[in-house]
């Protein structure tokens, strides 16, 4: 049964989540950005942080950063457009872990030119929730 007042096919026209899940942004990383949910795994947090860069949500990025490494403020580059995420590998970071890492490639365009950022991000739990700690050296 369709929800009363919902437009037929509205979900099909909702913008997809930048994290690459295939789900609509509002029901995927948007829930985390709005504070309606928290990331259950380190990978989920990393995906939500990529999406925050893609949609320009600096507040979420700061909220999801560990208190010991969080900058006082964050200024996003308006000329940089994050376009695609590839998760290369994950180590731990599951539901019952206290730390984990995710290796990924984040694709972007800047000044019309494509670029790629490759990183090993380290995540830990702080006050029971996953937060970004730092980029791990190779």
Secondary structure as GFF3:
##gff-version 3
##sequence-region A 1 138
A	DSSP	alpha_helix	10	13	.	.	.	ID=ss1
A	DSSP	three_ten_helix	25	27	.	.	.	ID=ss2
A	DSSP	alpha_helix	29	33	.	.	.	ID=ss3
A	DSSP	alpha_helix	42	55	.	.	.	ID=ss4
A	DSSP	alpha_helix	58	63	.	.	.	ID=ss5
A	DSSP	beta_strand	80	92	.	.	.	ID=ss6
A	DSSP	beta_strand	99	110	.	.	.	ID=ss7
A	DSSP	beta_strand	113	126	.	.	.	ID=ss8
A	DSSP	beta_strand	129	135	.	.	.	ID=ss9
###
